[in-house]
């Protein structure tokens, strides 16, 4: 079985979370395939920039993992990093993204398409709450 790795970010700002709606219709977090020679963090930052035009700073110690098999042929690992924006001008990647949106964190669960994404969002939400307590 072929192995694939994708990386992305769960980007938060104040009480908002950055979500994308793919052209295929599902809603989740920006992510994409690792390129030769890239680190997981570099892939996550690059893919977030490509899909949303948002530059981010990742929290390297806050990682969340999903694994699934596609059509019995591809074993896919997805690694998300908690991240904060350092730029704010959204411009979606037309070739892959139908819509890019900042969603109130209390509503994100309703938007997300997949259960495994919802599960890691709950983990991330716990970490966000603890990171922002001092602010």
Contact map, one row per residue, 1 for C-alpha under 8 A:
111000000000000000000000000000000000000000000000000000000000000000000001111000000000000000000000000000000000000000000000000000000000000
111100000000000000000000000000000000000000000000000000000000000000000000111000000000000000000000000000000000000000000000000000000000000
111110000000000000000000000000000000000000000000000000000000000000000000011110000000000000000000000000000000000000000000000000000000000
011111000000000000000000000000001000000000000000000000000000000000000000011110000000000000000000000000000000000000000000000000000000000
001111100000000000000000000000001100000000000000000000000000000000000000000111100000000000000000000000000000000000000000000000000000000
000111110000000000000000000000111100000000100000000000000000000000000000000111100000000000000000000000000000000000000000000000000000000
000011111000000000000000000000111100000110110010000000000000000000000000000001111000000000000000000000000000000000000000000000000000000
000001111100000000000000000011110000000000111011000000000000000000000000000001111000000000000000000000000000000000000000000000000000000
000000111110000000000000000011100000000000011001000000000100000000000000000000011110000000000000000000000000000000000000000000000000000
000000011111000011000000000011000000000000000000000000000000000000000000000000011110000000000000000000000000000000000000100100000000000
000000001111100011000000000000000000000000000000000000010000000000000000000000000111100000000000000000000000000000000000000000000000000
000000000111111111000000000000000000000000000000000000000000000000000000000000000111100000000000000000000000000000000000000000010000000
000000000011111110000000000000000000000000000000000000000000000000000000000000000001100000000000000000000000000000000000000000000000000
000000000001111100000000000000000000000000000000000000000000000000000000000000000000000000000000000000000000000000000000000000000000000
000000000001111110000000000000000000000000000000000000000000000000000000000000000000000000000000000000011000000000000000000000000000000
000000000001111111000000000000000000000000000000000000000000000000000000000000000000000000000000000001111000000000000000000000000000000
000000000111101111100000000000000000000000000000000000000000000000000000000000000000000000000000000001111001000000000000000000000000000
000000000111000111110000000010000000000000000000000000000000000000000000000000000000000000000000000111100000000000000000000000000000000
000000000000000011111000001111000000000000000000000000000000000000000000000000000000000000000000000111100000000000000000000000000000000
000000000000000001111100001111000000000000000000000100000000000000000000000000000000000000000000111110000000000000000000000000000000000
000000000000000000111111111100000000000000000000000000000000000000000000000000000000000000000000111100000000000000000000000000000000000
000000000000000000011111111100000000000000000000000000000000000000000000000000000000000000000001111000000000000000000000000000000000000
000000000000000000001111110000000000000000000000000000000000000000000000000000000000000000000011110000000000000000000000000000000000000
000000000000000000001111110000000000000000000000000000000000000000000000000000000000000000000000000000000000000000000000000000000000000
000000000000000000001111111000000000000000000000000000000000000000000000000000000000000000000000010000000000000000000000000000000000000
000000000000000000001111111100000000000000000000000000000000000000000000000000000000000000000000000000000000000110000000000000000000000
000000000000000000111100111110000000000000000000000000000000000000000000000000000000000000000000000000000000001110000000000000000000000
000000000000000000111100011111000000000000000000000000000000000000000000000000000000000000000000000000000000001111001000000000000000000
000000011100000001110000001111100000000000000000000000000000000000000000000000000000000000000000000000000000000000000000000000000000000
000000011100000000110000000111110000000000000011001100000000000000000000000000000000000000000000000000000000000000000000000000000000000
000001111000000000000000000011111000000000010011000000000000000000000000000000010000000000000000000000000000000000000000000000000000000
000001110000000000000000000001111100000000110010000000000000000000000000000000000000000000000000000000000000000000000000000000000000000
000111100000000000000000000000111110000000100000000000000000000000000000000000000000000000000000000000000000000000000000000000000000000
000011100000000000000000000000011111011100100000000000000000000000000000000000000000000000000000000000000000000000000000000000000000000
000000000000000000000000000000001111110000100000000000000000000000000000000000000000000000000000000000000000000000000000000000000000000
000000000000000000000000000000000111110000000000000000000000000000000000000000000000000000000000000000000000000000000000000000000000000
000000000000000000000000000000000011111000000000000000000000000000000000000000000000000000000000000000000000000000000000000000000000000
000000000000000000000000000000000111111101100000000000000000000000000000000000000000000000000000000000000000000000000000000000000000000
000000000000000000000000000000000100111111100000000000000000000000000000000000000000000000000000000000000000000000000000000000000000000
000000100000000000000000000000000100011111110000000000000000000000000000000000100000000000000000000000000000000000000000000000000000000
000000100000000000000000000000000000001111111000000000000101000000000000000000001000000000000000000000000000000000000000000000000000000
000000000000000000000000000000000000011111111100000000000000000000000000000000000000000000000000000000000000000000000000000000000000000
000001110000000000000000000000011110011111111110000000000000000000000000000000000000000000000000000000000000000000000000000000000000000
000000111000000000000000000000110000000111111111000000000000000000000000000000011000000000000000000000000000000000000000000000000000000
000000011000000000000000000000000000000011111111100000111100000000000000000000000000000000000000000000000000000000000000000000000000000
000000000000000000000000000000000000000001111111110000000000000000000000000000000000000000000000000000000000000000000000000000000000000
000000110000000000000000000001110000000000111111111000000000000000000000000000000000000000000000000000000000000000000000000000000000000
000000011000000000000000000001100000000000011111111111110000000000000000000000000000000000000000000000000000000000000000000000000000000
000000000000000000000000000000000000000000001111111111110000000000000000000000000000000000000000000000000000000000000000000000000000000
000000000000000000000000000000000000000000000111111110000000000000000000000000000000000000011000000000000000000000000000000000000000000
000000000000000000000000000001000000000000000011111110000000000000000000000000000000000000111001100000000000000000000000000000000000000
000000000000000000010000000001000000000000000001111111000000000000000000000000000000000001111000000100000000000000000000000000000000000
000000000000000000000000000000000000000000000001111111100000000000000000000000000000000011111000000000000000000000000000000000000000000
000000000000000000000000000000000000000000000001100111110000000000000000000000000000111111100000000000000000000000000000000000000000000
000000000000000000000000000000000000000000001001100011111000000000000000000000000000111100000000000000000000000000000000000000000000000
000000000010000000000000000000000000000000001001100001111100000000000000000000000011111000000000000000000000000000000000000000000000000
000000000000000000000000000000000000000000001000000000111110000000000000000000000011110000000000000000000000000000000000000000000000000
000000001000000000000000000000000000000010001000000000011111000000000000000000001111000000000000000000000000000000000000000000000000000
000000000000000000000000000000000000000000000000000000001111111000000000000000001110000000000000000000000000000000000000000000000000000
000000000000000000000000000000000000000010000000000000000111111000000000000000001100000000000000000000000000000000000000000000000000000
000000000000000000000000000000000000000000000000000000000011111000000000000000000000000000000000000000000000000000000000000000000000000
000000000000000000000000000000000000000000000000000000000011111100000000000000001100000000000000000000000000000000000000000100100000000
000000000000000000000000000000000000000000000000000000000011111110000000000000111100000000000000000000000000000000000000000000000000000
000000000000000000000000000000000000000000000000000000000000011111000000000000111000000000000000000000000000000000000001001100000000000
000000000000000000000000000000000000000000000000000000000000001111100000000011110000000000000000000000000000000000000001000000000000000
000000000000000000000000000000000000000000000000000000000000000111110000000011100000000000000000000000000000000000011001000000000000000
000000000000000000000000000000000000000000000000000000000000000011111000001111000000000000000000000000000000000000000000000000000000000
000000000000000000000000000000000000000000000000000000000000000001111100001110000000000000000000000000000000000000000000000000000000000
000000000000000000000000000000000000000000000000000000000000000000111111111100000000000000000000000000000000000000000000000000000000000
000000000000000000000000000000000000000000000000000000000000000000011111111100000000000000000000000000000000000000000000000000000000000
000000000000000000000000000000000000000000000000000000000000000000001111110000000000000000000000000000000000000000000000000000000000000
100000000000000000000000000000000000000000000000000000000000000000001111111000000000000000000000000000000000000000000000000000000000000
110000000000000000000000000000000000000000000000000000000000000000001111111000000000000000000000000000000000000000000000000000000000000
111100000000000000000000000000000000000000000000000000000000000000001111111100000000000000000000000000000000000000000000000000000000000
111100000000000000000000000000000000000000000000000000000000000000111101111110000000000000000000000000000000000000000000000000000000000
001111000000000000000000000000000000000000000000000000000000000000111100011111000000000000000000000000000000000000000000000000000000000
001111000000000000000000000000000000000000000000000000000000000011110000001111100000000000000000000000000000000000000000000000000000000
000011110000000000000000000000000000000000000000000000000000000011100000000111110000000000000000000000000000000000000000000000000000000
000011110000000000000000000000000000000100000000000000000000001111000000000011111000000000000000000000000000000000000000000000000000000
000000111100000000000000000000100000000000010000000000000000001110000000000001111100000000000000000000000000000000000000000000000000000
000000111100000000000000000000000000000010010000000000000111011100000000000000111110000000000000000000000000000000000000000000000000000
000000001111000000000000000000000000000000000000000000000111011000000000000000011111000000000000000000000000000000000000000100000000000
000000001111000000000000000000000000000000000000000000011110000000000000000000001111100000000000000000000000000000000000000000000000000
000000000011100000000000000000000000000000000000000000011100000000000000000000000111110000000000000000000000000000000000000000000000000
000000000011100000000000000000000000000000000000000001111000000000000000000000000011111100000000000000000000000000000000000000000000000
000000000000000000000000000000000000000000000000000001111000000000000000000000000001111100000000000000000000000000000000000000000000000
000000000000000000000000000000000000000000000000000001110000000000000000000000000000111110000000000000000000000000000000000000000000000
000000000000000000000000000000000000000000000000000001100000000000000000000000000000111111000000000000000000000000000000000000000000000
000000000000000000000000000000000000000000000000000011000000000000000000000000000000001111100000000000000000000000000000000000000000000
000000000000000000000000000000000000000000000000000111000000000000000000000000000000000111110000000100000000000000000000000000000000000
000000000000000000000000000000000000000000000000001111000000000000000000000000000000000011111000000100000000000000000000000000000000000
000000000000000000000000000000000000000000000000011110000000000000000000000000000000000001111100111100000000000000000000000000000000000
000000000000000000000000000000000000000000000000011110000000000000000000000000000000000000111111100000000000000000000000000000000000000
000000000000000000000000000000000000000000000000000000000000000000000000000000000000000000011111110000000000000000000000000000000000000
000000000000000000000010000000000000000000000000000000000000000000000000000000000000000000001111100000000000000000000000000000000000000
000000000000000000000110000000000000000000000000001000000000000000000000000000000000000000001111110000000000000000000000000000000000000
000000000000000000011110000000000000000000000000001000000000000000000000000000000000000000011111111100000000000000000000000000000000000
000000000000000000011110100000000000000000000000000000000000000000000000000000000000000000010101111100000000000000000000000000000000000
000000000000000000011100000000000000000000000000000000000000000000000000000000000000000000010000111110000000000000000000000000000000000
000000000000000001111000000000000000000000000000000100000000000000000000000000000000000001110000111111000000000000000000000000000000000
000000000000000001110000000000000000000000000000000000000000000000000000000000000000000000000000001111100000000000000000000000000000000
000000000000000111100000000000000000000000000000000000000000000000000000000000000000000000000000000111110000000000000000000000000000000
000000000000000111100000000000000000000000000000000000000000000000000000000000000000000000000000000011111011000000000000000000000000000
000000000000001110000000000000000000000000000000000000000000000000000000000000000000000000000000000001111111000000000000000000000000000
000000000000001110000000000000000000000000000000000000000000000000000000000000000000000000000000000000111111100000000000000000000000000
000000000000000000000000000000000000000000000000000000000000000000000000000000000000000000000000000000011111100000000000000000000000000
000000000000000000000000000000000000000000000000000000000000000000000000000000000000000000000000000000111111111000000000000000000000000
000000000000000010000000000000000000000000000000000000000000000000000000000000000000000000000000000000111111111100000000000000000000000
000000000000000000000000000000000000000000000000000000000000000000000000000000000000000000000000000000001111111100000100100000000000000
000000000000000000000000000000000000000000000000000000000000000000000000000000000000000000000000000000000011111100000000000000000000000
000000000000000000000000001100000000000000000000000000000000000000000000000000000000000000000000000000000011111110000000000000000000000
000000000000000000000000011100000000000000000000000000000000000000000000000000000000000000000000000000000001111111101100000000000000000
000000000000000000000000011100000000000000000000000000000000000000000000000000000000000000000000000000000000001111101000000000000000000
000000000000000000000000000100000000000000000000000000000000000000000000000000000000000000000000000000000000000111111100000000000000000
000000000000000000000000000000000000000000000000000000000000000000000000000000000000000000000000000000000000000111111110000000000000000
000000000000000000000000000000000000000000000000000000000000000001000000000000000000000000000000000000000000000001111111000000000000000
000000000000000000000000000100000000000000000000000000000000000001000000000000000000000000000000000000000000000111111111100000000000000
000000000000000000000000000000000000000000000000000000000000000000000000000000000000000000000000000000000000100101111111110000000000000
000000000000000000000000000000000000000000000000000000000000000000000000000000000000000000000000000000000000000000111111111000000000000
000000000000000000000000000000000000000000000000000000000000000111000000000000000000000000000000000000000000000000011111111100000000000
000000000100000000000000000000000000000000000000000000000000000000000000000000000000000000000000000000000000100000001111111110000000000
000000000000000000000000000000000000000000000000000000000000000000000000000000000000000000000000000000000000000000000111111111000000000
000000000000000000000000000000000000000000000000000000000000000100000000000000000000000000000000000000000000000000000011111111100000000
000000000100000000000000000000000000000000000000000000000000010100000000000000000100000000000000000000000000000000000001111111110000000
000000000000000000000000000000000000000000000000000000000000000000000000000000000000000000000000000000000000000000000000111111111000000
000000000000000000000000000000000000000000000000000000000000000000000000000000000000000000000000000000000000000000000000011111111100000
000000000000000000000000000000000000000000000000000000000000010000000000000000000000000000000000000000000000000000000000001111111110000
000000000001000000000000000000000000000000000000000000000000000000000000000000000000000000000000000000000000000000000000000111111111000
000000000000000000000000000000000000000000000000000000000000000000000000000000000000000000000000000000000000000000000000000011111111100
000000000000000000000000000000000000000000000000000000000000000000000000000000000000000000000000000000000000000000000000000001111111100
000000000000000000000000000000000000000000000000000000000000000000000000000000000000000000000000000000000000000000000000000000111111110
000000000000000000000000000000000000000000000000000000000000000000000000000000000000000000000000000000000000000000000000000000011111111
000000000000000000000000000000000000000000000000000000000000000000000000000000000000000000000000000000000000000000000000000000001111111
000000000000000000000000000000000000000000000000000000000000000000000000000000000000000000000000000000000000000000000000000000000011111
000000000000000000000000000000000000000000000000000000000000000000000000000000000000000000000000000000000000000000000000000000000001111
